Amino acid sequence: MALVLTPLKGMPFVNPGDDLVDLVASALSSNTINPLDGDILVLAQKIVSKAEGRMIELTEVTPSPGAFKLAAEANKDPRVVELMLQESRRVVRVRPGTLIVEHRLGFVCANAGLDHSNVAGPPRAESEQVLLLPRDPDASAGRIRSGLEMRFGRRLAVMINDSHGRAWRLGTVGTCIGLSGLRALVDERGWKDLFGYTLQATIVGVADELAAAASLMMGQAAEATPAIHVRGFPYALGDGSLQEMIRPASQDLFR
Amino acid sequence: MALVLTPLKGMPFVNPGDDLVDLVASALSSNTINPLDGDILVLAQKIVSKAEGRMIELTEVTPSPGAFKLAAEANKDPRVVELMLQESRRVVRVRPGTLIVEHRLGFVCANAGLDHSNVAGPPRAESEQVLLLPRDPDASAGRIRSGLEMRFGRRLAVMINDSHGRAWRLGTVGTCIGLSGLRALVDERGWKDLFGYTLQATIVGVADELAAAASLMMGQAAEATPAIHVRGFPYALGDGSLQEMIRPASQDLFR
């Protein structure tokens, strides 16, 4: 069986308060996709954050002294750095242009996941907004999943992805920041290979692999499609969480 | 258009000297896939290394004093550590059970990409083999691509992937270690978003995203399918290389 990732064309621009269950269900219909048990919907972080009203007006942000200091070091807007600090547990690395943090959600990422582009519609001189990550992406995925499951009467999964930079390698890759109804990791330790050897060290980051696959089909710019329908995921659905994927600091040689 | 990843069922066990062009072409036929211009084949590192005879008998490896010392620190077989050192430029981190190196090919990875499972067929007491990465994976991908293009008369791309661990997150993900006929990165800096904002910091690791997607369909254990056919890749094919994807040490905050 093949893995098929279909971008949902025609998703409208998402505004605060929009019901993503409605929007995704409509987009599925208009793309003539009738969900089956085991199908997965991958949604871009941006539309989930927007629907949840996670936009912040920079004019309303007052940077702390610490944010001013860090902003000078990172060569960034102190108001933006203030928000990054509010969204983080701690700063992991700073360098001009780059702030790597441990996000309050637990993962390490650049700029605390803040997004400055394409937040609120056409640029307006008087307004400058940034978008924060959803408050609890697993819960967001769970709510959307429940709604879609009720709507379609099928057992579905929902994942939220974002583009993350990485240590060691160039290029962002789609990364899972929240999920409901599928496992984040598949532990293959102890499975036998073709010849009966026991496999070593094989916990597979299946949610991140799917997040990367979906990201390929989302695009980034004007043709962006922020919702991807997935059929043929080769692992049984189950319960997963963002926290499963986060390497504990005590086991992390690079934090 | 959808992205469709189809595992090629029925690939035989690969032995040194096997012609992967033959094996992949036969598997495409027996899976009734007729390649079209723009299709991509993703091959697991393991079959490329095996076809190229990159197995080493551990009984023939003599560890250096440095390998003995590092093996004690990493709690590993000194002969295996000797091979890891031969395959690396430098050691980045050591801890019991884990050796993170800068591979001679340039990327940072665990255990220099050495593979100890399922190398040569059924376990034999007298033989213990490990598998090294291909000598030049871009060149390997290029040869296989040329052969397949000649065979089918189509413009194709070939990628070799491997499962890599990551800083910060648990679970391995499929990662590109060599490619021919597609770009490793897509630079979207300067593209406009829906409302005319210029996108920031967006170089997308499209090859790694595809490597992750293909890895999902390869599986790891007895049902492994080491060759995946990809149709619907949303970026124009072009020239790419492994080196493009490697973050220069001078820009790497975690090396």
Boltz contact constraints between the chains, C-beta under 6 A:
constraints:
  - contact:
      token1: [A, 2]
      token2: [B, 4]
      max_distance: 6.0
  - contact:
      token1: [A, 2]
      token2: [B, 6]
      max_distance: 6.0
  - contact:
      token1: [A, 3]
      token2: [B, 5]
      max_distance: 6.0
  - contact:
      token1: [A, 3]
      token2: [B, 217]
      max_distance: 6.0
  - contact:
      token1: [A, 4]
      token2: [B, 2]
      max_distance: 6.0
  - contact:
      token1: [A, 4]
      token2: [B, 4]
      max_distance: 6.0
  - contact:
      token1: [A, 5]
      token2: [B, 3]
      max_distance: 6.0
  - contact:
      token1: [A, 6]
      token2: [B, 2]
      max_distance: 6.0
  - contact:
      token1: [A, 93]
      token2: [B, 253]
      max_distance: 6.0
  - contact:
      token1: [A, 108]
      token2: [B, 168]
      max_distance: 6.0
  - contact:
      token1: [A, 117]
      token2: [B, 193]
      max_distance: 6.0
  - contact:
      token1: [A, 117]
      token2: [B, 197]
      max_distance: 6.0
  - contact:
      token1: [A, 117]
      token2: [B, 199]
      max_distance: 6.0
  - contact:
      token1: [A, 118]
      token2: [B, 193]
      max_distance: 6.0
  - contact:
      token1: [A, 118]
      token2: [B, 194]
      max_distance: 6.0
  - contact:
      token1: [A, 118]
      token2: [B, 195]
      max_distance: 6.0
  - contact:
      token1: [A, 118]
      token2: [B, 197]
      max_distance: 6.0
  - contact:
      token1: [A, 121]
      token2: [B, 195]
      max_distance: 6.0
  - contact:
      token1: [A, 122]
      token2: [B, 195]
      max_distance: 6.0
  - contact:
      token1: [A, 167]
      token2: [B, 167]
      max_distance: 6.0
  - contact:
      token1: [A, 167]
      token2: [B, 254]
      max_distance: 6.0
  - contact:
      token1: [A, 168]
      token2: [B, 108]
      max_distance: 6.0
  - contact:
      token1: [A, 168]
      token2: [B, 247]
      max_distance: 6.0
  - contact:
      token1: [A, 169]
      token2: [B, 245]
      max_distance: 6.0
  - contact:
      token1: [A, 169]
      token2: [B, 247]
      max_distance: 6.0
  - contact:
      token1: [A, 170]
      token2: [B, 245]
      max_distance: 6.0
  - contact:
      token1: [A, 170]
      token2: [B, 247]
      max_distance: 6.0
  - contact:
      token1: [A, 171]
      token2: [B, 185]
      max_distance: 6.0
  - contact:
      token1: [A, 171]
      token2: [B, 203]
      max_distance: 6.0
  - contact:
      token1: [A, 171]
      token2: [B, 204]
      max_distance: 6.0
  - contact:
      token1: [A, 171]
      token2: [B, 205]
      max_distance: 6.0
  - contact:
      token1: [A, 172]
      token2: [B, 204]
      max_distance: 6.0
  - contact:
      token1: [A, 173]
      token2: [B, 205]
      max_distance: 6.0
  - contact:
      token1: [A, 173]
      token2: [B, 208]
      max_distance: 6.0
  - contact:
      token1: [A, 173]
      token2: [B, 209]
      max_distance: 6.0
  - contact:
      token1: [A, 185]
      token2: [B, 171]
      max_distance: 6.0
  - contact:
      token1: [A, 188]
      token2: [B, 220]
      max_distance: 6.0
  - contact:
      token1: [A, 188]
      token2: [B, 221]
      max_distance: 6.0
  - contact:
      token1: [A, 191]
      token2: [B, 221]
      max_distance: 6.0
  - contact:
      token1: [A, 193]
      token2: [B, 117]
      max_distance: 6.0
  - contact:
      token1: [A, 193]
      token2: [B, 118]
      max_distance: 6.0
  - contact:
      token1: [A, 193]
      token2: [B, 221]
      max_distance: 6.0
  - contact:
      token1: [A, 194]
      token2: [B, 118]
      max_distance: 6.0
  - contact:
      token1: [A, 194]
      token2: [B, 222]
      max_distance: 6.0
  - contact:
      token1: [A, 195]
      token2: [B, 118]
      max_distance: 6.0
  - contact:
      token1: [A, 195]
      token2: [B, 121]
      max_distance: 6.0
  - contact:
      token1: [A, 195]
      token2: [B, 122]
      max_distance: 6.0
  - contact:
      token1: [A, 197]
      token2: [B, 117]
      max_distance: 6.0
  - contact:
      token1: [A, 197]
      token2: [B, 118]
      max_distance: 6.0
  - contact:
      token1: [A, 199]
      token2: [B, 117]
      max_distance: 6.0
  - contact:
      token1: [A, 202]
      token2: [B, 220]
      max_distance: 6.0
  - contact:
      token1: [A, 203]
      token2: [B, 171]
      max_distance: 6.0
  - contact:
      token1: [A, 204]
      token2: [B, 171]
      max_distance: 6.0
  - contact:
      token1: [A, 204]
      token2: [B, 172]
      max_distance: 6.0
  - contact:
      token1: [A, 205]
      token2: [B, 171]
      max_distance: 6.0
  - contact:
      token1: [A, 205]
      token2: [B, 173]
      max_distance: 6.0
  - contact:
      token1: [A, 208]
      token2: [B, 173]
      max_distance: 6.0
  - contact:
      token1: [A, 209]
      token2: [B, 173]
      max_distance: 6.0
  - contact:
      token1: [A, 209]
      token2: [B, 212]
      max_distance: 6.0
  - contact:
      token1: [A, 209]
      token2: [B, 215]
      max_distance: 6.0
  - contact:
      token1: [A, 209]
      token2: [B, 216]
      max_distance: 6.0
  - contact:
      token1: [A, 212]
      token2: [B, 209]
      max_distance: 6.0
  - contact:
      token1: [A, 212]
      token2: [B, 212]
      max_distance: 6.0
  - contact:
      token1: [A, 213]
      token2: [B, 213]
      max_distance: 6.0
  - contact:
      token1: [A, 215]
      token2: [B, 209]
      max_distance: 6.0
  - contact:
      token1: [A, 216]
      token2: [B, 209]
      max_distance: 6.0
  - contact:
      token1: [A, 217]
      token2: [B, 3]
      max_distance: 6.0
  - contact:
      token1: [A, 220]
      token2: [B, 188]
      max_distance: 6.0
  - contact:
      token1: [A, 220]
      token2: [B, 202]
      max_distance: 6.0
  - contact:
      token1: [A, 221]
      token2: [B, 188]
      max_distance: 6.0
  - contact:
      token1: [A, 221]
      token2: [B, 191]
      max_distance: 6.0
  - contact:
      token1: [A, 221]
      token2: [B, 193]
      max_distance: 6.0
  - contact:
      token1: [A, 222]
      token2: [B, 194]
      max_distance: 6.0
  - contact:
      token1: [A, 245]
      token2: [B, 169]
      max_distance: 6.0
  - contact:
      token1: [A, 245]
      token2: [B, 170]
      max_distance: 6.0
  - contact:
      token1: [A, 247]
      token2: [B, 168]
      max_distance: 6.0
  - contact:
      token1: [A, 247]
      token2: [B, 169]
      max_distance: 6.0
  - contact:
      token1: [A, 247]
      token2: [B, 170]
      max_distance: 6.0
  - contact:
      token1: [A, 253]
      token2: [B, 93]
      max_distance: 6.0
  - contact:
      token1: [A, 254]
      token2: [B, 167]
      max_distance: 6.0
  - contact:
      token1: [A, 254]
      token2: [B, 254]
      max_distance: 6.0
